[in-house]
Amino acid sequence: MKRFLIGTLKLIGLSIIFAFIAGISPQVAKIVGIAALVAGGIAVIKPLPKIGLGNRAFAFFVALLIGGLGLTASNTLEKTKIEEAAQVARLAELKVSDVDTYLIVLRDIDEDRWLNELEELRPNAFQAEMDRRAKQAAERAVVEAARAEEERLAKAAEEERRAQAEEAARVAEAARAEEERLAEAAKAEEERLARAAEEERRAQAEQVELDAKVAEILALIREGKWVVARTMLGRLGDGDLTAAHAEIEAAALSIVESLPADLEGTDDRYAFLSRLRPDNPEYREKVEQAELNAKVADILESIREGNWSTARLALGRLGEGDLNASYDQFEAAALAVVRPLPASDLNGNLKGYELLSKLRPDNAEYRSKVKRYAARVEEARRSRDRSRAAAERQRLASVPNADDLAKVSGALMGMVAACGGDVSYQLARRLTHFGDSQTG
């Protein structure tokens, strides 16, 4: 591939050199062409590397391009130059012998030269020719001006027609757009009316449903089912419930105000009103007071029944606030239960005075009785533990062949006597069962 490219470049270079020589001297180019044709033909048969024709293909193209085609081109150039020389000689002869014929022939060959020769040889004819050309130029200018005006008018007419067409199209487009706008507006209005009708229908249906729920709530509160009615309030929805709430509130207030203040269920009634009007502080206070009254009543009931632990737990859940009046009730109720108890009811007295001490922590009498009964309860527990331990030791001592085991059991039960009654008793029972199994 590289050798092919190099050969091609060489051929191009030789062709350029040969064309330059042919332009300067066709005779020299003819000689060079003959030499290239001969040398290339020989090198095709027998390569001539000394003169750069070592390749047969390259030598063939040198003979063809430089030799054959170059020789043909040089012959053509030489012939052309000979004809030009003959023409120049003929024109020179005619210029001397026949000026008019010379001018006629020269005009066909070279018009610019003809004008120069005409001005020199025939000044009048030259002037006439120039006048004719000026006239022709003027006529051409008039024709060109007329054509330009015609083209301008045609262009203006075309532009006007196009403008009219564009205006007509614009008007038509505007009319179409207006028609579409009116159609869309009519459609939008139709949709709006349909939505309005649908919303009105839905609103009417919702109002009917709301009226039914309100009627159901009113029926429930008239029946005294305040808890269920309060649950129903959450199902009214999220719309404008001002009128419904006002109607329900008026009915509920008329019922609440007609009932005795101490009637059971006051907290439920005011809880309903507070749910209905959460921003009304009076209702919230009524609910809180009713809840407090219910807790106080539960505590009083526990005290009267002697459920001291339950009463103490409920007392801790009363919360904060002005509870002096309630504490007075609790104290009176507790004293009414504790004072009739016999002194032998140690647990009852202890639990009762513990509650009284919690109610009145600054009362020294209550604290003193709590300590006294607590000590007596502890002493009674220890006495029971000792009695149980002695009974167990006596029982174990009566078991045959179990002296050592009885001693161990007695010692262990003595050690755990101070651990509490229930723990000591259970441990003693386990040791007794263990002794029985060993002796058995």
Legacy VTK file of the C-alpha trace (Angstrom):
# vtk DataFile Version 3.0
C-alpha trace
ASCII
DATASET POLYDATA
POINTS 440 float
0.000 0.000 0.000
2.866 2.385 0.844
4.607 1.707 -2.461
1.372 2.335 -4.327
0.938 5.712 -2.652
4.539 6.689 -3.368
4.142 5.716 -7.025
0.915 7.691 -7.308
2.568 10.799 -5.839
5.470 10.428 -8.292
3.059 10.224 -11.251
1.216 13.334 -10.059
4.527 15.217 -9.678
5.740 14.169 -13.136
2.401 15.203 -14.664
2.641 18.664 -13.101
6.255 19.112 -14.338
5.303 17.963 -17.838
2.323 20.354 -17.959
4.599 23.238 -16.915
7.119 22.372 -19.687
4.317 22.041 -22.252
3.020 25.482 -21.335
6.445 27.039 -21.888
7.572 25.105 -24.957
5.398 22.486 -26.692
8.437 21.332 -28.713
10.440 20.506 -25.576
7.372 18.834 -24.068
7.000 16.772 -27.237
10.594 15.550 -26.922
10.077 14.735 -23.221
6.854 12.856 -24.036
8.583 10.775 -26.718
11.396 9.986 -24.270
8.910 8.991 -21.524
6.948 6.825 -23.979
10.085 5.023 -25.162
11.637 4.613 -21.685
8.345 3.485 -20.162
7.751 0.974 -22.962
11.187 -0.480 -22.518
10.843 -0.605 -18.717
7.555 -2.530 -19.072
9.522 -5.243 -20.878
12.738 -4.873 -18.847
12.718 -2.737 -15.680
15.194 0.165 -15.563
15.801 0.826 -11.850
18.681 3.230 -12.525
16.246 5.839 -13.911
13.503 5.094 -11.378
11.511 2.665 -13.568
12.199 -0.512 -11.667
8.482 -1.303 -11.329
6.663 -2.465 -14.494
3.288 -1.048 -13.357
4.829 2.330 -12.608
6.701 2.267 -15.941
3.431 1.453 -17.744
1.644 4.445 -16.221
4.663 6.707 -17.009
4.520 5.640 -20.643
0.712 6.025 -20.729
0.318 9.337 -18.856
3.581 11.155 -19.545
4.377 9.563 -22.872
1.055 8.978 -24.622
-1.252 11.538 -23.094
1.560 14.100 -22.672
2.614 13.736 -26.264
-0.984 14.176 -27.413
-1.385 17.288 -25.246
1.901 18.804 -26.500
0.861 18.199 -30.114
-2.438 19.900 -29.463
-0.729 22.912 -27.862
1.750 23.130 -30.687
-1.064 23.011 -33.254
-2.978 25.697 -31.376
0.058 27.983 -31.277
0.640 27.447 -34.994
-2.975 28.341 -35.752
-2.775 31.426 -33.531
0.407 32.532 -35.296
-1.247 32.005 -38.704
-4.278 33.979 -37.551
-2.103 36.843 -36.314
-0.230 36.889 -39.623
-3.504 36.858 -41.625
-4.950 39.701 -39.519
-1.772 41.733 -40.013
-2.002 41.167 -43.760
-5.700 42.165 -43.853
-5.034 45.263 -41.763
-2.664 46.426 -44.475
-4.595 45.262 -47.506
-8.294 45.513 -46.506
-9.130 47.461 -43.364
-12.881 46.768 -43.445
-12.417 43.011 -43.802
-9.817 43.142 -41.004
-12.247 44.860 -38.697
-15.025 42.385 -39.553
-12.801 39.354 -38.870
-11.325 40.941 -35.703
-14.797 41.642 -34.345
-15.607 37.937 -34.375
-12.306 37.060 -32.671
-11.865 39.751 -29.967
-14.479 42.466 -29.500
-12.427 44.593 -27.120
-9.470 44.632 -29.503
-11.882 45.362 -32.362
-13.162 48.482 -30.546
-9.630 49.714 -30.007
-8.754 49.116 -33.682
-12.050 50.688 -34.813
-11.343 53.840 -32.789
-7.925 54.088 -34.390
-8.798 53.150 -37.964
-12.433 54.339 -38.280
-13.126 57.081 -35.735
-16.555 57.922 -37.153
-17.615 54.297 -37.185
-16.320 53.974 -33.624
-18.399 56.966 -32.518
-21.483 55.543 -34.251
-20.872 52.219 -32.527
-20.538 53.891 -29.140
-23.743 55.921 -29.794
-25.543 52.724 -30.761
-24.310 50.985 -27.650
-25.317 53.932 -25.493
-28.775 53.883 -27.073
-29.026 50.142 -26.514
-27.897 50.600 -22.939
-30.554 53.286 -22.427
-33.195 51.076 -24.021
-32.082 48.169 -21.843
-32.213 50.437 -18.803
-35.776 51.472 -19.713
-36.726 47.853 -20.271
-35.012 46.808 -17.046
-36.739 49.658 -15.187
-40.102 48.626 -16.650
-39.402 45.012 -15.789
-38.297 46.008 -12.283
-41.451 48.110 -11.843
-43.539 45.267 -13.149
-41.819 42.890 -10.770
-42.260 45.408 -7.917
-45.954 45.790 -8.706
-46.336 42.037 -8.998
-44.465 41.598 -5.717
-46.593 44.261 -4.042
-49.731 42.617 -5.414
-48.489 39.246 -4.189
-47.675 40.708 -0.781
-51.082 42.360 -0.639
-52.746 39.119 -1.654
-50.711 37.258 0.926
-51.537 39.895 3.545
-55.214 39.634 2.650
-54.997 35.866 2.846
-53.194 36.076 6.179
-55.753 38.577 7.461
-58.565 36.341 6.291
-56.862 33.374 7.928
-56.332 35.412 11.104
-59.986 36.467 11.121
-61.053 32.896 10.483
-58.739 31.646 13.244
-60.032 34.309 15.615
-63.591 33.340 14.757
-62.763 29.678 15.279
-61.008 30.449 18.567
-63.960 32.564 19.682
-66.309 29.771 18.724
-64.208 27.258 20.659
-64.045 29.658 23.621
-67.813 30.079 23.603
-68.252 26.322 23.308
-65.822 25.729 26.191
-67.511 28.456 28.227
-70.892 26.873 27.567
-69.497 23.459 28.491
-67.876 24.868 31.638
-71.116 26.585 32.602
-73.008 23.369 31.979
-70.514 21.447 34.124
-70.718 24.143 36.818
-74.492 23.926 36.872
-74.278 20.136 36.991
-71.772 20.319 39.875
-73.937 22.878 41.640
-76.974 20.645 41.219
-74.999 17.643 42.429
-73.635 19.596 45.399
-77.126 20.822 46.234
-78.459 17.285 45.988
-75.613 16.014 48.153
-76.135 18.865 50.614
-79.837 18.046 50.820
-79.048 14.373 51.355
-76.461 15.262 54.010
-78.955 17.600 55.662
-81.579 14.854 55.701
-79.015 12.473 57.181
-77.918 15.124 59.696
-81.533 15.806 60.700
-82.051 12.090 61.244
-78.907 11.874 63.428
-79.948 14.966 65.393
-83.404 13.477 65.921
-81.802 10.229 67.091
-79.543 12.111 69.551
-82.513 14.101 70.864
-84.461 10.881 71.359
-81.509 9.339 73.228
-81.082 12.263 75.627
-84.827 12.315 76.290
-84.529 8.644 77.210
-81.600 9.453 79.490
-79.047 7.582 77.342
-76.401 10.285 77.606
-73.371 8.042 77.009
-74.796 6.670 73.752
-75.838 10.184 72.710
-72.297 11.453 73.363
-70.931 8.707 71.103
-73.406 9.715 68.407
-72.045 13.300 68.465
-68.849 12.076 66.810
-70.879 10.724 63.865
-72.443 14.033 62.885
-69.648 14.767 60.369
-67.425 17.791 59.758
-69.767 20.246 58.043
-71.462 23.352 59.395
-73.023 21.951 62.583
-73.749 25.272 64.303
-77.520 25.000 63.974
-77.541 21.294 64.872
-75.366 21.852 67.942
-77.520 24.779 69.047
-80.686 22.665 68.741
-79.170 19.749 70.628
-77.726 22.019 73.322
-81.075 23.738 73.896
-82.869 20.403 74.233
-80.168 18.959 76.514
-80.134 22.024 78.771
-83.919 21.955 79.114
-83.705 18.324 80.225
-80.725 18.827 82.549
-82.268 21.864 84.215
-85.524 19.968 84.806
-83.740 17.149 86.659
-82.639 17.243 90.329
-78.996 18.256 90.768
-78.226 15.158 92.874
-79.793 12.709 90.443
-77.489 9.893 89.387
-75.879 10.408 85.967
-75.080 14.117 86.312
-71.510 13.497 85.126
-72.797 11.772 81.963
-75.147 14.647 81.190
-72.510 17.334 81.564
-69.947 15.179 79.754
-72.367 15.176 76.843
-72.713 18.980 77.001
-68.934 19.401 77.301
-68.412 17.209 74.234
-71.000 19.315 72.425
-69.399 22.629 73.515
-65.759 21.917 74.394
-65.080 25.660 74.686
-67.629 26.125 77.495
-65.777 26.218 80.851
-68.981 25.820 82.865
-69.668 22.426 81.334
-66.085 21.298 81.964
-66.323 22.357 85.588
-69.617 20.496 85.972
-68.063 17.363 84.489
-65.035 17.583 86.769
-67.252 18.161 89.811
-69.498 15.245 88.876
-66.481 12.976 88.408
-65.116 14.103 91.778
-68.463 13.442 93.444
-68.542 9.955 91.934
-65.029 9.209 93.241
-65.956 10.571 96.681
-69.055 8.390 96.739
-66.982 5.309 95.808
-64.458 6.048 98.567
-67.237 6.554 101.140
-68.823 3.275 100.090
-65.468 1.456 100.446
-64.954 2.980 103.899
-68.437 1.995 105.091
-67.857 -1.563 103.842
-64.489 -1.743 105.613
-62.521 -2.041 102.312
-59.656 0.063 103.654
-57.092 -0.862 100.969
-59.514 0.020 98.200
-60.336 3.300 99.895
-56.629 4.209 100.247
-55.934 3.470 96.576
-58.943 5.519 95.455
-57.879 8.326 97.790
-54.526 8.539 95.985
-56.323 8.990 92.643
-58.412 11.975 93.708
-55.859 14.411 92.322
-55.279 17.947 93.507
-57.667 20.727 94.417
-59.869 21.841 97.300
-60.702 18.468 98.911
-61.220 19.618 102.502
-64.961 19.027 102.406
-64.452 15.550 100.934
-61.775 14.731 103.504
-64.174 15.747 106.268
-66.698 13.266 104.884
-64.063 10.537 104.635
-62.887 11.201 108.213
-66.398 11.115 109.608
-67.228 7.910 107.739
-63.969 6.236 108.838
-64.472 7.184 112.473
-68.034 5.892 112.306
-66.643 2.502 111.197
-63.463 2.308 113.320
-64.709 3.460 116.728
-67.314 0.684 117.157
-64.657 -1.970 116.385
-63.548 -4.034 119.413
-59.955 -3.623 120.542
-59.334 -7.253 119.600
-59.904 -6.458 115.905
-56.294 -5.452 115.500
-56.171 -5.442 111.653
-59.431 -3.528 111.326
-58.291 -0.849 113.782
-54.825 -0.662 112.164
-56.180 -0.254 108.616
-58.802 2.235 109.722
-56.361 4.452 111.621
-53.834 4.199 108.751
-56.489 5.679 106.451
-57.318 8.369 109.047
-53.602 9.172 109.396
-53.358 9.525 105.598
-56.363 11.853 105.643
-55.034 13.884 108.563
-51.247 13.450 108.675
-50.954 16.185 111.340
-53.266 14.381 113.802
-51.075 12.972 116.615
-53.857 10.739 117.977
-54.219 8.893 114.672
-50.456 8.433 114.330
-50.235 7.141 117.914
-52.987 4.594 117.348
-51.367 3.456 114.099
-48.104 2.775 115.963
-49.892 1.041 118.875
-52.006 -1.245 116.703
-49.066 -1.960 114.376
-47.005 -3.056 117.386
-49.860 -5.225 118.697
-50.345 -6.795 115.267
-46.618 -7.566 115.056
-46.631 -9.027 118.571
-49.648 -11.189 117.774
-47.899 -12.404 114.612
-44.748 -13.306 116.540
-46.819 -15.118 119.190
-48.541 -17.154 116.510
-45.198 -17.991 114.933
-43.779 -19.152 118.239
-46.853 -21.288 118.943
-46.592 -22.909 115.528
-42.882 -23.547 115.959
-43.447 -25.151 119.411
-46.214 -27.353 118.072
-43.992 -28.483 115.220
-41.112 -29.268 117.565
-43.432 -31.248 119.849
-44.773 -33.185 116.907
-41.323 -33.946 115.572
-40.084 -35.007 119.027
-42.806 -37.676 119.168
-41.609 -39.311 115.947
-39.617 -42.607 116.689
-35.927 -42.726 115.561
-35.944 -39.097 114.562
-34.240 -37.400 117.470
-31.509 -35.794 115.496
-33.838 -34.707 112.716
-36.217 -33.172 115.313
-33.363 -31.232 116.814
-32.284 -29.919 113.421
-35.832 -29.009 112.478
-36.433 -27.289 115.818
-33.242 -25.280 115.472
-34.085 -24.215 111.904
-37.634 -23.241 112.841
-36.300 -21.154 115.678
-33.963 -19.368 113.278
-36.701 -18.469 110.842
-39.253 -17.498 113.484
-38.457 -13.822 112.908
-39.006 -14.033 109.118
-42.761 -13.496 109.240
-45.704 -15.654 110.060
-46.533 -17.003 106.630
-42.895 -17.629 105.631
-42.070 -19.325 108.979
-45.136 -21.497 108.823
-44.523 -22.637 105.256
-40.871 -23.446 105.984
-41.844 -25.408 109.081
-44.358 -27.398 107.071
-41.722 -28.270 104.466
-39.252 -29.392 107.149
-41.985 -31.534 108.770
-42.727 -33.230 105.444
-39.030 -33.790 104.952
-38.750 -35.384 108.426
-41.733 -37.632 107.771
-40.199 -38.845 104.528
-36.877 -39.593 106.251
-38.463 -41.495 109.166
-40.842 -43.284 106.930
LINES 1 441
440 0 1 2 3 4 5 6 7 8 9 10 11 12 13 14 15 16 17 18 19 20 21 22 23 24 25 26 27 28 29 30 31 32 33 34 35 36 37 38 39 40 41 42 43 44 45 46 47 48 49 50 51 52 53 54 55 56 57 58 59 60 61 62 63 64 65 66 67 68 69 70 71 72 73 74 75 76 77 78 79 80 81 82 83 84 85 86 87 88 89 90 91 92 93 94 95 96 97 98 99 100 101 102 103 104 105 106 107 108 109 110 111 112 113 114 115 116 117 118 119 120 121 122 123 124 125 126 127 128 129 130 131 132 133 134 135 136 137 138 139 140 141 142 143 144 145 146 147 148 149 150 151 152 153 154 155 156 157 158 159 160 161 162 163 164 165 166 167 168 169 170 171 172 173 174 175 176 177 178 179 180 181 182 183 184 185 186 187 188 189 190 191 192 193 194 195 196 197 198 199 200 201 202 203 204 205 206 207 208 209 210 211 212 213 214 215 216 217 218 219 220 221 222 223 224 225 226 227 228 229 230 231 232 233 234 235 236 237 238 239 240 241 242 243 244 245 246 247 248 249 250 251 252 253 254 255 256 257 258 259 260 261 262 263 264 265 266 267 268 269 270 271 272 273 274 275 276 277 278 279 280 281 282 283 284 285 286 287 288 289 290 291 292 293 294 295 296 297 298 299 300 301 302 303 304 305 306 307 308 309 310 311 312 313 314 315 316 317 318 319 320 321 322 323 324 325 326 327 328 329 330 331 332 333 334 335 336 337 338 339 340 341 342 343 344 345 346 347 348 349 350 351 352 353 354 355 356 357 358 359 360 361 362 363 364 365 366 367 368 369 370 371 372 373 374 375 376 377 378 379 380 381 382 383 384 385 386 387 388 389 390 391 392 393 394 395 396 397 398 399 400 401 402 403 404 405 406 407 408 409 410 411 412 413 414 415 416 417 418 419 420 421 422 423 424 425 426 427 428 429 430 431 432 433 434 435 436 437 438 439
